[in-house]
Amino acid sequence: MADPRVLLVLTSHDDLGGVRKTGYYVGEAAHPWKEFIDAGFDVDLASIAGGTPPQDGYDESDDVQRAFLADSKVSAQLADTARLDDVDPEAYDAVLLVGGHGTMWDFPSSTALAAVGRDIYESGGVLAAVCHGPSGLVNMKLADGTPLIAGKTVAGFTNEEEAAVGLTEAVPFLLADKLTEQGATHVPAPAWSEHVEVDGRLVTGQNPQSAAAVGREVVKLLKG
């Protein structure tokens, strides 16, 4: 049996509501990637628009983030990521929607993301998201048209955390509120604490501190 394949989806949006530049949060890609690689999984990167995705939140003192950006396969893919429209969801056993504030703009409106996430999930795969990555879940619908997260328990960046970073007015919506509007039960933990919710094959993490734990939960499901 082939090793599981995981797709990491990154934002292509670099403008944080006029406040500053943003993009995908490097640690939220790197720490799950490390869990997947250590488990023997194959990992690919894609972005909403393709090409080189904008980065945010890089911590060069973090060994895992440095290893991620230095990895030859990762660096080659980051130089010119596949456009999500061109990705075959049947090739993957799991998809992780990597966070970063940029996701709040291009994840909810991406029909490709909605389709890839739904197709992997409905074919028995794992759907995961971390921090602001769950913004990609708010408009994702099952084949029958119902919101994928309706009735599900989820984690995601909290209103308290958004206020703490001073961006409540900058983002297009508050993630926790929008997840709740779609019928999910958003469970907040104390700000900046590691917190992951697993509801069947849906894995969601609250913040950057939860990224590695999201990866570990995906590994458990794929190895289960």
Secondary structure, 3 states (H helix, E strand, C coil): CCCCEEEEEECCCCECCCCCECCEEHHHHHHHHHHHHHCCCEEEEEECCCECCCEECCCCCCHHHHHHHHCHHHHHHHHCEEEHHHCCHHHCCEEEECCCCCHHHHCCCCHHHHHHHHHHHHCCCEEEEECCHHHHHCCCECCCCCECCCCCEECCCCHHHHHHCCCCCCCCCCHHHHHHHCCCEECCCCCCCCCEEEECCEEEECCHHHHHHHHHHHHHHHHC
